[in-house]
Amino acid sequence: MGTQHTRREFLGNVGRGMLVASIGFGTAFDMGLTPAWADDEGAGERLAFGSLEPLVSLMQETPVRNLVSVLVGKLHAGTELKELVAAAALANARTFGGEDYVGFHTLMALAPAYHMAHELPADRQALPVLKVLYRNTNRIQEHGGRASEVLKTVKPGVLSAGHDSGEALREAVRGKDMNEAERTFAAIAAGSPEEAFNSLLLAVEDNTEVHRVVLPYRAWELLDVVGKEQAHTMLRQSVRYCVKSERDWRHSSETDEPRVLLPRLFDQHHLPRSEPGTKRPGDEWVASMCKTIFESSPPSAADAVAAALADGIDPKDVGEAIALAANQLVLRDAGRPERWASPGKPPGSVHGDSIGVHASDAVNAWRNMSRVVNPRNAAACLILAGYEVARDRQGRDADFRKWTPRPLAEVLESIKTTEQPRLLNETESAIQANQQEIASALVHHYGTLGYDPAPLFSVLLKYAVSEDGALHAEKYYRTVREEFTSTRPAFRWRQLVALARVTASEYGRPAPGVAEAKELLKV
């Protein structure tokens, strides 16, 4: 590297790397333990975004105390909600470059908030978006505003005609060479966004750490808002994240297992198939596959997924089983232990960066990416999703296999209400009292009675908007919304039971900016 380190700095980084390995890269980001690595070469020019630039700059420069009123004024003057989301995404990318914990979580919340807006009445649609835009600008200004921008222009490198571009990018990432990785990806991104995304995933797939997985998916999803011409800006954040994690991670046979396991499973099971499988198994197979993934070691879970894909099982059904296994981590969670408690995430809570929420969001990202990438990456995404659930089940000394899934039988027996309006009211009361067990049982009971899920989603959406959620409310609501839709009737209510539990856990911590937005929108 161009930057030289002293022996003391080197030893400090080794010690820091050991701690990062023990607590996870994302948590280390949150604690400020990851070092600020300098790039080898001087920064390029400041990025600019054409006709959107005034709105992007407004997102960075408006004092956060004035932001909501300014944005509501923009909406009243005719600015589309989509434009605000696009400008916020570009402001976030330019400022943080995927290197700030709150920053990249905020980016990952933008598309879910925009989807949530479309579930609300017209006069309330701006609320979830304004909530995340407030968080976005607040963090940008805490970070130092325009003076601290991470992303600059980058000169594309030269791709070798005889070398796969994705493999070249992965080599640069594994070599911890930020400049080479940036130049390589800039050259790749000169082609199609699809090619850039597929190439990026080869580097992403080296590790199943949750933010490494979810960030590229949410950046890709935002291209529907910011435009595919911004693919390089949006996706290069993941390139930088991957390089930083390679630098900060203490590598071992365990942490690097996916990069060895995946090619072995591809060879063993003759994957990818030329065409995805079309066998549609019944409920019994999905339940059995869910159990296998949940109970297996990470390599065995990955092998089970690879074998199912090789056998011609439809990837939708394989993915459904994996998502249900991740859902078990939310349903069974004993709650945050005292030693992991923090402001906004008390003992017993399951919201925020809980193991189950993280696993569910990661699997949702893997599944969604598998639907839009080439056959090689589609198979890899599902195999690694299965691996990740099994690995997460072992996280933080947890013993999920011994814990009972919600709803608990004794609580369910106490639910006597059968009328839909009363069940909805009692669910809200349980949420507002932080009664996770009762909220879970009420929603399960509601589902067994065959009631329409739409009114229940409306209740849960209200709190996904109003509450802070420790950076995860928007993503997890959207995860459950999608997984409920894509899960067969026999199992889909498990997703809503989990969302009710998480909602009851997060209630009581209002999100900054929402009350002001309600007042200004007169809702």
C-alpha positions in Angstrom: 0.0 0.0 0.0 1.1 3.6 -0.6 0.3 4.5 3.0 3.0 3.1 5.4 2.0 1.8 8.9 4.3 1.7 11.9 4.7 -1.5 13.9 2.5 -0.1 16.7 -0.3 0.7 14.1 0.1 -2.7 12.6 -0.3 -4.5 16.0 -3.2 -2.2 16.8 -4.9 -3.3 13.6 -4.3 -6.9 14.3 -5.9 -6.6 17.7 -8.8 -4.6 16.2 -9.1 -7.3 13.5 -9.4 -10.0 16.2 -12.2 -8.1 17.9 -14.0 -7.4 14.6 -13.9 -11.2 13.9 -15.4 -12.0 17.2 -18.3 -9.5 17.1 -18.9 -9.2 13.3 -18.0 -6.5 10.8 -21.3 -4.7 10.9 -21.3 -4.4 14.7 -17.7 -3.2 14.5 -18.9 -0.5 12.1 -21.5 0.6 14.7 -18.9 0.7 17.5 -16.4 2.7 15.4 -13.8 0.0 15.5 -13.0 -0.3 11.8 -10.0 1.8 10.7 -10.3 4.6 8.2 -8.1 3.3 5.4 -6.6 5.8 3.0 -6.7 5.0 -0.8 -3.5 4.7 -2.6 -4.0 7.6 -5.0 -5.5 11.1 -4.7 -9.2 11.5 -4.9 -10.9 12.4 -8.2 -13.3 15.1 -8.9 -16.6 15.7 -7.0 -19.5 13.7 -8.4 -22.4 15.7 -9.9 -25.9 14.5 -10.8 -27.1 16.8 -13.6 -30.7 18.0 -13.2 -31.0 16.3 -9.8 -27.9 18.1 -8.4 -29.8 21.0 -6.8 -32.1 18.5 -4.9 -29.2 16.3 -4.0 -27.3 19.3 -2.6 -30.4 20.4 -0.7 -30.5 16.9 1.0 -26.9 17.5 2.2 -27.0 21.2 3.1 -30.4 22.0 4.5 -30.2 22.2 8.3 -31.9 19.1 9.6 -34.2 21.2 11.9 -35.6 22.8 8.7 -35.5 19.7 6.5 -39.1 18.4 6.9 -40.7 21.7 6.3 -38.5 22.3 3.2 -39.3 18.9 1.8 -43.1 19.3 2.4 -42.9 22.6 0.6 -41.2 20.9 -2.3 -44.0 18.3 -2.4 -46.7 21.0 -2.3 -44.9 22.8 -5.2 -45.1 19.7 -7.4 -41.9 17.7 -6.7 -42.6 14.0 -6.9 -41.9 11.7 -4.0 -39.8 9.6 -6.3 -37.5 12.6 -7.0 -36.9 13.1 -3.3 -36.0 9.4 -2.8 -33.7 9.6 -5.8 -31.9 12.7 -4.6 -31.6 11.3 -1.1 -30.1 8.0 -2.5 -27.5 9.9 -4.5 -26.7 12.3 -1.6 -26.2 9.3 0.6 -24.0 7.4 -1.9 -21.8 10.5 -2.5 -21.4 11.2 1.2 -20.8 7.8 2.6 -19.8 5.5 -0.2 -21.0 2.5 1.7 -18.6 3.1 4.6 -20.8 4.5 7.4 -22.9 2.2 9.5 -25.9 4.5 9.9 -25.3 5.8 6.4 -25.6 2.5 4.6 -28.5 1.4 6.8 -30.3 4.6 5.8 -29.7 3.9 2.1 -31.0 0.4 2.6 -34.2 1.8 4.1 -35.0 4.2 1.2 -36.6 1.7 -1.3 -38.6 -0.1 1.4 -39.9 3.3 2.6 -40.9 4.2 -0.9 -42.8 0.9 -1.3 -44.5 1.5 2.0 -45.7 4.9 0.8 -47.7 3.2 -1.9 -49.6 1.1 0.7 -50.8 4.3 2.4 -53.7 6.7 1.6 -52.6 9.6 -0.6 -52.4 12.2 2.2 -50.0 9.9 4.2 -47.8 8.6 1.5 -45.0 11.0 2.2 -44.6 9.9 5.9 -42.4 6.8 5.6 -40.2 8.6 3.1 -39.8 11.8 5.1 -38.9 9.7 8.1 -36.0 8.2 6.3 -35.0 11.4 4.6 -34.7 13.1 8.0 -32.4 10.3 9.2 -30.4 10.6 6.0 -29.7 14.3 6.2 -29.1 14.1 9.9 -26.4 11.5 9.4 -24.9 13.3 6.5 -24.4 16.4 8.6 -23.1 14.4 11.5 -20.6 12.9 9.1 -19.4 16.3 8.0 -21.6 17.2 5.1 -20.2 17.9 1.6 -16.7 18.3 3.0 -16.6 14.7 4.0 -17.9 13.1 0.8 -16.4 9.7 0.1 -17.3 9.0 -3.5 -15.3 10.9 -6.2 -14.9 10.3 -9.9 -12.8 7.3 -10.7 -10.8 6.5 -13.9 -11.8 3.2 -15.3 -9.1 0.5 -15.6 -8.4 -1.7 -18.5 -10.1 -5.1 -18.5 -8.1 -8.1 -19.8 -9.7 -9.8 -22.8 -8.8 -13.2 -21.5 -9.9 -12.7 -17.9 -13.4 -12.8 -16.6 -14.3 -9.3 -15.3 -16.1 -10.6 -12.2 -13.1 -12.7 -11.3 -10.8 -9.7 -11.8 -12.9 -7.6 -9.5 -13.0 -10.4 -6.9 -9.2 -10.6 -7.0 -8.8 -6.9 -6.4 -11.2 -7.1 -3.5 -9.4 -10.1 -2.0 -6.2 -8.2 -2.5 -7.6 -5.4 -0.4 -6.7 -2.9 -3.2 -9.4 -0.2 -3.1 -8.1 1.7 -6.1 -7.7 -1.4 -8.3 -11.2 -2.6 -7.3 -12.7 0.8 -8.0 -10.9 1.1 -11.4 -11.9 -2.5 -12.3 -15.5 -1.9 -11.4 -15.7 1.4 -13.2 -14.5 -0.4 -16.4 -17.1 -3.1 -15.9 -19.9 -0.6 -15.2 -19.2 1.0 -18.6 -21.2 -1.9 -19.9 -24.7 -2.8 -18.9 -26.0 -2.5 -15.3 -26.8 -6.2 -15.4 -23.2 -7.1 -16.2 -22.0 -4.9 -13.4 -24.3 -6.4 -10.9 -23.4 -10.0 -11.9 -19.7 -9.2 -11.7 -20.1 -7.5 -8.3 -21.8 -10.5 -6.8 -18.7 -12.7 -7.3 -17.0 -10.5 -4.7 -20.1 -10.2 -2.5 -20.5 -14.0 -2.4 -17.1 -14.4 -0.6 -18.8 -13.7 2.8 -22.4 -13.9 4.0 -22.1 -11.0 6.5 -25.6 -9.4 6.4 -24.7 -5.9 5.3 -22.4 -7.2 2.6 -25.4 -9.0 1.3 -28.3 -6.5 1.7 -26.5 -3.4 0.5 -26.0 -4.5 -3.1 -29.6 -5.7 -3.3 -31.0 -2.4 -2.0 -28.7 -0.4 -4.2 -29.9 -2.4 -7.2 -33.5 -2.0 -6.2 -33.0 1.8 -6.1 -32.1 1.8 -9.7 -35.8 1.8 -10.4 -35.9 5.2 -8.7 -32.6 6.9 -9.5 -32.3 5.4 -13.0 -30.0 2.7 -14.4 -27.6 5.3 -15.6 -26.6 5.7 -11.9 -25.7 2.0 -11.6 -22.0 2.7 -11.2 -22.6 5.2 -8.4 -25.0 3.0 -6.5 -23.2 -0.4 -6.9 -19.7 0.8 -6.3 -20.7 1.4 -2.6 -20.7 -2.4 -2.3 -17.3 -2.7 -3.9 -15.9 -0.3 -1.3 -17.8 -2.2 1.5 -16.3 -5.5 0.4 -12.7 -4.1 0.2 -13.0 -2.6 3.7 -14.4 -5.8 5.2 -11.5 -7.7 3.6 -9.1 -5.3 5.2 -10.8 -5.4 8.6 -11.8 -9.1 8.8 -9.5 -11.6 10.6 -9.5 -14.3 8.0 -9.7 -17.9 9.0 -11.0 -21.2 7.5 -14.4 -20.5 9.2 -14.8 -16.9 8.0 -13.6 -17.8 4.5 -15.7 -21.0 4.2 -18.2 -19.7 1.6 -15.4 -19.0 -0.9 -14.2 -22.6 -0.7 -17.6 -24.3 -0.2 -19.4 -22.7 -3.2 -17.1 -24.0 -6.0 -17.0 -27.4 -4.4 -20.8 -27.6 -4.3 -21.1 -26.4 -7.9 -18.7 -29.2 -9.0 -20.4 -31.8 -6.8 -23.9 -31.1 -8.0 -23.1 -30.0 -11.6 -24.5 -26.5 -11.1 -25.7 -24.2 -12.4 -28.3 -26.0 -14.5 -28.9 -24.8 -18.0 -32.5 -24.0 -17.1 -33.9 -23.6 -13.6 -35.9 -26.5 -12.2 -39.7 -26.7 -12.5 -40.6 -29.3 -10.0 -43.2 -27.9 -7.6 -43.1 -29.9 -4.3 -46.0 -29.9 -1.8 -46.2 -28.4 1.7 -44.6 -31.5 3.3 -41.4 -31.0 1.2 -41.2 -27.3 2.0 -41.6 -28.0 5.7 -39.0 -30.7 5.7 -36.5 -28.6 3.8 -37.1 -25.7 6.2 -36.4 -28.0 9.1 -33.2 -29.4 7.4 -31.8 -25.9 6.8 -32.7 -24.7 10.3 -31.2 -27.7 12.1 -28.1 -28.3 9.9 -24.5 -27.0 10.1 -23.9 -24.2 7.6 -22.1 -26.5 5.1 -24.8 -29.1 5.3 -27.6 -26.5 4.8 -25.7 -25.2 1.7 -25.4 -28.8 0.4 -29.1 -29.4 0.9 -30.0 -26.3 -1.1 -27.5 -27.3 -3.9 -28.9 -30.8 -4.0 -32.5 -29.5 -4.3 -31.5 -27.1 -7.1 -29.7 -29.9 -8.9 -32.7 -32.2 -8.6 -34.8 -29.7 -10.5 -36.8 -28.2 -7.6 -38.2 -24.8 -8.6 -36.0 -22.1 -7.1 -39.1 -20.3 -5.8 -39.9 -23.3 -3.5 -36.3 -23.7 -2.4 -36.2 -20.0 -1.5 -39.5 -20.3 0.3 -38.1 -23.0 2.5 -35.0 -20.9 3.3 -37.1 -17.8 4.1 -39.2 -19.9 6.5 -36.1 -21.2 8.2 -34.9 -17.6 8.7 -38.4 -16.7 10.0 -37.9 -19.4 12.7 -35.0 -17.3 14.1 -37.5 -14.5 14.8 -40.2 -16.7 16.1 -37.9 -18.6 18.5 -35.6 -15.8 19.7 -35.3 -15.7 23.5 -34.7 -11.9 23.2 -31.7 -9.7 23.4 -29.5 -10.7 26.4 -28.4 -8.2 28.9 -24.8 -8.1 27.6 -26.0 -7.1 24.1 -28.5 -4.5 25.2 -28.0 -0.9 24.1 -30.0 2.4 23.9 -33.2 1.7 22.0 -32.6 -2.1 22.2 -33.3 -3.3 25.7 -33.0 -6.8 27.1 -35.7 -9.1 25.7 -36.1 -7.0 22.5 -36.0 -8.6 19.1 -36.1 -5.6 16.8 -33.1 -3.8 15.2 -30.1 -5.9 14.4 -31.4 -9.1 16.1 -30.3 -12.4 14.6 -33.7 -13.2 13.2 -34.3 -9.8 11.6 -30.9 -9.8 10.1 -31.2 -13.3 8.8 -34.7 -12.6 7.3 -33.6 -9.5 5.6 -30.5 -11.2 4.2 -32.4 -14.2 2.8 -34.9 -11.8 1.3 -32.0 -10.0 -0.4 -30.5 -13.3 -1.6 -33.8 -14.4 -3.0 -34.5 -11.1 -4.8 -31.0 -11.1 -6.3 -31.4 -14.7 -7.5 -34.4 -13.6 -9.6 -32.5 -11.0 -11.6 -29.0 -12.4 -12.1 -27.4 -15.0 -14.4 -27.8 -18.8 -13.7 -24.4 -19.1 -11.9 -25.2 -16.3 -9.5 -28.9 -17.4 -9.1 -27.7 -20.8 -7.8 -25.0 -19.2 -5.6 -27.5 -16.8 -4.0 -29.8 -19.5 -2.8 -27.0 -21.8 -1.7 -25.5 -19.0 0.4 -28.9 -18.0 1.7 -29.2 -21.5 3.2 -25.7 -21.4 4.5 -26.4 -18.0 6.1 -29.5 -19.1 8.0 -27.7 -22.1 9.5 -24.7 -19.9 10.4 -26.8 -17.2 12.0 -28.6 -19.8 14.0 -25.3 -20.5 15.8 -24.7 -16.7 16.4 -24.0 -15.1 19.7 -24.0 -18.3 21.7 -27.7 -18.7 20.9 -29.5 -22.1 21.0 -32.5 -21.5 18.7 -33.2 -25.2 18.3 -34.1 -25.5 22.0 -36.3 -22.4 22.1 -40.1 -22.6 21.3 -41.4 -20.8 18.3 -44.2 -18.2 18.7 -47.0 -18.3 19.4 -46.6 -20.0 22.7 -49.3 -22.5 23.4 -50.2 -21.2 26.9 -50.6 -17.6 25.5 -52.6 -18.8 22.5 -55.0 -20.7 24.8 -55.8 -17.4 26.6 -57.0 -15.7 23.4 -60.8 -15.9 23.3 -61.7 -13.1 20.9 -63.0 -14.2 17.5 -64.4 -10.9 16.0 -62.1 -9.2 13.5 -62.4 -5.6 14.8 -61.7 -6.7 18.4 -58.7 -8.8 17.3 -57.2 -5.8 15.5 -57.8 -3.6 18.5 -56.3 -6.1 20.9 -53.3 -6.5 18.6 -52.7 -2.7 18.7 -53.1 -2.7 22.5 -50.5 -5.5 22.8 -48.1 -3.7 20.5 -48.4 -0.5 22.6 -47.8 -2.4 25.8 -44.7 -4.1 24.2 -46.4 -7.5 24.8 -44.5 -9.6 22.2 -46.1 -12.9 23.2 -49.7 -11.6 23.2 -49.3 -9.8 19.9 -47.8 -12.9 18.3 -50.7 -15.1 19.6 -53.4 -12.6 18.4 -52.0 -12.5 14.9 -51.7 -16.2 14.7 -55.3 -16.6 15.9 -56.4 -13.9 13.4 -54.9 -15.9 10.6 -56.4 -19.3 11.6 -59.8 -17.6 11.5 -59.3 -16.8 7.8 -59.5 -13.0 8.1 -58.2 -10.7 5.4 -54.5 -9.9 6.1 -54.9 -6.3 4.6 -56.3 -4.6 7.8 -53.6 -6.3 9.9 -50.8 -5.1 7.5 -52.3 -1.6 7.8 -51.9 -1.8 11.6 -48.3 -3.0 11.5 -47.4 -0.5 8.7 -48.6 2.3 10.9 -45.9 1.4 13.5 -43.3 0.6 11.0 -43.7 4.3 10.0 -44.0 5.9 13.4 -41.3 4.0 15.3 -37.6 4.3 15.0 -37.0 0.6 14.8 -33.2 0.9 15.4 -32.6 1.3 11.6 -34.5 -1.8 10.6 -38.2 -1.1 10.7 -38.6 -0.3 7.1 -36.5 -3.1 5.7 -38.1 -5.8 7.9 -41.6 -4.6 7.2 -40.9 -4.8 3.5 -39.2 -8.3 3.9 -42.3 -9.7 5.6 -44.6 -8.0 3.0 -42.8 -9.7 0.2 -42.3 -13.1 1.9 -45.9 -13.3 2.9 -47.0 -12.8 -0.7 -44.5 -15.4 -2.0 -45.2 -18.0 0.7 -47.9 -20.7 0.4 -51.0 -20.4 2.5 -50.0 -23.2 4.9 -47.0 -21.2 6.2 -47.4 -17.6 5.2 -48.9 -16.4 8.5 -45.7 -17.3 10.3 -44.3 -14.2 8.6 -47.0 -11.9 10.0 -46.7 -13.4 13.5 -43.0 -12.5 13.4 -43.7 -9.0 12.2 -46.2 -8.5 15.0 -43.6 -9.7 17.5 -40.9 -7.3 16.2 -43.4 -4.4 16.1 -44.3 -5.0 19.7 -40.7 -5.0 20.6 -39.8 -1.7 18.8 -42.9 0.3 20.0 -42.3 3.3 22.2 -39.4 4.9 20.5 -40.8 7.4 18.0 -38.8 8.2 14.9 -37.4 11.7 14.7 -39.1 13.9 12.2 -42.4 11.9 11.9 -44.4 14.0 14.3 -43.4 17.2 12.5 -44.2 15.6 9.1 -47.7 14.6 10.3 -48.3 18.1 11.5 -47.2 19.7 8.2 -49.1 17.2 6.1 -52.2 17.7 8.3 -52.7 14.0 8.9 
